[in-house]
Amino acid sequence: MAVRRPVLASAVPLTAVLIMTAGCSDSGPAAVRVDPPRAPGGPATASAAGGGMVKEGWFGGADGLHARVEVKGVERQAARSVLRLALTPLASATPSAGASGGAGATMPFAVSLLDPVGRRFYRPLTGGQPAQLTVGAAQELAIEYPPLPQDVQRVTVITPGTAGEFTGVPVTAGTPTGTGTGPGTGTSPGISTSPGTGTVPGGGLGRGFGAVPVGTTTSPPTPSTPTPSTTPPGTTSPSGGATDLYSITEGETRDVTSSPSDETLSLRADVLFESGSDKLSARAGQVLDQAAADIRRTISATDRAIAIDGHTDGAGDASRNLDLSRRRAQAVEKELKKRLGDTFTYTATGKGKADPVAKEGGSGDAAARARNRRVEISYKVQQGAATGTPSATATPSATPSASPTSSATPATFRAQDGTTVASRTGRFGQATRRLNVKPFYRDGSYLVAVFEIVNEGPGDTPPDASYAHQDYPGGAFTAFSVSVPGGKDVYRAVRIGAAAPGAYASYVDPGRATFRTGVGQPARGFVYLPAPPGDVKRVTFDAGPFGKIDNVPVN
């Protein structure tokens, strides 16, 4: 089905409408990796004026609004938080767009707040809506959010465009203001609509859904919103109105998905058991020792329930798979009881080949099946416990799998990205695009990967081009990940909220990958990833279709 692309005109929202890709592999079927010499960076993607928090960027759809954003701060009020910023249209690449200076052009400018230490995400209750967009004229916006916890002193503002993240925004006491109907108020909380795409979930980071190979474009199917069968844990935090952020770490023996509210340890069945059996292997004790230590240290003091779910791959008889997965879950339950005792409530179930976490078939079939053969251990975590970025490497002598969040510090505001540290070129059909990697940096519990993608032609970049991993659909850059040199853990894009396996979800990124389509035009991108434990100075960046890049500095 063809999808109509929005233009910036009267009443068209600016909440980053995005056609996401499910992909077929990290590298994409049409990508050819080329490694040119390192090159200096292009023009700065951000600028600061007068010492304020100011950046310039492109917003909305592809070739949309070119504007300057000045973030003035977040005010803490009685029952809400208010972000104040100024949006100044500079020019539009689309002459027909209302934002190029036509009278009466209006659009919501929805942004979100991120607490990088508390690891929670705040979508707007109302969208800022300028009465008129005129080139050179600043529009003052006041955007309302749920109340922030009292201990949150600085937040990151996520804008839906190439200006991206504004880190280190102070939270101060504010003066109550009326709601009215002027700038700072909007329509339904966290919802925007766009021509031809229907309702876009996701608030400040608009999300649409499709299914095309990574880095390529076709007409995607009709969007659909993923809805878990039951209310997922961690969707809303005790702070009120916040959505938990989920860190995803993949390892050789287990994967770990962690949020401030709950944690899931996904143990590899191939490590725990003999092939096709529920008999524990020689390595199982080591893996289960580490799992028990993690549970004992972080589980909630008031909710002591431990859910154990067995899973198989998609091969074989469904009833036999279901039985095997149940017996394996019960075997893990028995071993955990030996290590943890009877002060916990255990539930062991088998899921068989339902709920795969990796897409089977294709060149990566063996690895996908291995990931799907697993036993998941899920539990609620103690609020305020040491729940940083867990390691997926299970060794009983290892450093505790999580570092205290108290050691995490919000990043200061960064007006410039720094010079290019490495470049890679990927081929997409007949066209090529260049990835220029900037220095990465830490923001609280997270690592921020920063880069720009330049179209080298021939022809324009498709407006719905994206770089999503097939196992993590819904994000603009989920094909991108990092690892520590010499390490085996892989740190994936940070997810916003809980999600069913393989379902479309939102991730912390600009909301789309393509903001400028012309040859030679750079488009800045970023993605939040879990920060590896320890004081890591350099990482290996797996840029999906652009290949791997070693020794990317972390500031």
Beta strands, then each sheet from edge to edge (+ up, - down):
strand 1: 33-34
strand 2: 53-59
strand 3: 65-76
strand 4: 81-92
strand 5: 112-115
strand 6: 120-122
strand 7: 139-145
strand 8: 154-158
strand 9: 165-173
strand 10: 192-194
strand 11: 198-200
strand 12: 243-250
strand 13: 254-258
strand 14: 262-268
strand 15: 305-311
strand 16: 345-350
strand 17: 374-380
strand 18: 422-428
strand 19: 431-437
strand 20: 441-443
strand 21: 446-455
strand 22: 480-483
strand 23: 490-491
strand 24: 495-496
strand 25: 506-507
strand 26: 522-530
strand 27: 538-543
strand 28: 548-553
sheet 1: 1+ 18- 19+ 21- 20+
sheet 2: 1+ 18- 19+ 21- 26+
sheet 3: 2+ 3- 4+ 7-
sheet 4: 2+ 3- 9- 8+ 5- 6+ 12- 13+ 14- 17+ 15- 16-
sheet 5: 2+ 3- 9- 8+ 5- 6+ 12- 23+
sheet 6: 2+ 3- 9- 8+ 5- 6+ 12- 24+ 25-
sheet 7: 10+ 11-
sheet 8: 22+ 27- 28+
end
